[in-house]
Structures are given as structure tokens and as C-alpha cells.
Amino acid sequence: MTTIANVQSPFLGTPDVPKDWGRVNTAANRFEAPDFGETDELREKFTQFFGETFYGQMIKSLRSTVGKPAYFHGGQAEEVFRGQLDQTLTEHLTKATADKFAEPLLKQQFPQYRDKPAEMNYAINSGLDQLHALPRR
């Protein structure tokens, strides 16, 4: 039973999922990458490097197409804030979607990852993908 702010609820916490369902994302926030208990440091670092480089350059080129406004420009403080905002956007985009782009490149760069089964990927399993495993009446 999980306790949050002195409220006890049997519904909060990790649900019990049958083993025959395979790996199920039981995280409360489905927008975060699930933790399936397996860590692969090379894959994580490669995905982080690729995602931050790709999205960083994309946001930088998008910002370069828009000029500074004639009025209401915040000066140096706005430039610093915009840089920090771009870095934060890059990190969030990397966590959300970089694995979809980085996985094919990882398999091309490191041949030992070609033979790994699909369940080793860090793709988030949606609830709709798991409906086929539910028992039918």
C-alpha cells in the first residue's frame, strides 16, 4: 500500500501484472521512459548524444530563421534565457523520441546490437499494444 500525504490507498503504486503478459509499462506517468530493470549504458549514452545533437542543431537552425524584434527585446538576459530554454527543450525531446531515431544508427554503428531481440528496445509499450494478451470470455 502506498502512502501519499497521509492518505493510504491500495490503488496507488505498482500494479500486479501477470508474468505471461511480458514487459508492461506500469509507470504512473506514461510520458516518462519506463524502467524495465535492464540498463545498457552504451545505448543510453548513444541515444542521449544523438538526440541532444540532433535536436540541438534543429532548434538552433529554427531560431536563426527568426530575427530579433524591433521592440520588446529583452537584450542579453533574453538571450541567456532562450539558450537555457533551448537546452531544456532538447533534453525533453531527447527523452521522448530520440530512441526511435538512434536505434537504427546504433545497430549500424555497433553490430553486436543487431542480434538483440525487439523486447530489449526501450520503446514504450502502449496499453493498446497489450490488449491482445488479455483473456477473452
N, C-alpha and C positions, 0 to 999 in steps of 0.2 A: 504494500500500500504506500503511495507517495503522499508526502505531506507538503503542502504549499501554503504558507501564511496561516498555519494552524488549522488548515482545513484538510481533513483526511478523505481521500476518495480512492476507491478501487479502480476507477476508470482512467486515472492519470498514471502514466508510467508505460513501460514496455509491455505490449500485449503478448500473450502466449500464442505462438504461431506453430502449427504442426510442422514437423521436420520434412514431411513429404512435399510441402509447398515450395521448398527450396529457399533461396535468399529473398527476403521480403523487407522492404524499407519500412521500418516501424518508427522512424523518426517523427516527432510531433510536427516539425517544420519540414515539409516536403521539398522546399526550395534549397535546403542545405544538402550537401553531398552525404549520402548515407555511410555509416560506418559498419562494414560487414566483417570487421575484425581482421582483415588482411591489409598489411601495409607494404607497399612496394615503393621504396624511396626513389629509385630511378624514374619510375613512371610519374610519381608526384612532382618531382623536380623538373622533369622534361615538360610536363603539362603546364606547370607554373611558368617556366621560362618562355615556352612557346606562346601561351596565352597573353602574358604581360607584354611580350614584344609585339605580337600581332595587334592586340587591341590598343596598346600604347601608340604605335605608329598610326593606326587608323584614326584615333581621336586627335592626335597631333595634326594630321592632314586635314581633318574636318575643321579644326579650329583655325587653320591657316587660310581657309577659304572665306572666313568672315572677318571683315575689318573692324577696327575699333570705332565705336560710335562717336559722333561729333560732340554729344552732350552726355552727361551721366556716366562717364568712365571713371572707375574707382582708382586709377593710377596703379602704382606698384603693389598696393595691398590687394587689389582685384587680381592682378597677375599671379601673385603668390597663392591666393585662394583658388584661382582657376587651376593652377598646377596641382594643388592638393586634391581638388575635386576630380580632376582627370585621373590621378593616381588611384583614388578610391573607386572610381567607375571601372578602371582597368582591372583592379583586383576582384570586384564583384562579377564582372563579365567573365573573367578567367575561371572563377569558382563555378559559375553557372554553366558555361558552354564550351570551355576550352578543350575538354576531353574528347569531344566529337571531332575536333579538327586535329588534335595532337595524336590521337591513337593511330591513324594510318601512317603518319610520319614516324612515329615511334617504331612501328613494325617494319618500316622501310630502313630506318637507321640501325636498329638493333634486331638482327634476325632471330635471336633467341625468343623474342616476344611473338613471333608469327604463329608458333605452335600452341600458344596458351589458349585454353577454351574460352568461349564467349562469356562465361559466367565470371571470369576474372576481370572483366572490364568494369569500370566504375560508373557505367550508365545507371541512371536512376530507374528502378522498376516502378512503373506506374501501376495503380490499382487495376486499371483496365487490362493490362497485360497478364494479371494474375487471376482474372475471372475464370479462365479455362480450368484452373486447378480446383475450383470449388466443387463440392459434391452436388450432384443433381438428384432431384427427387423422382 
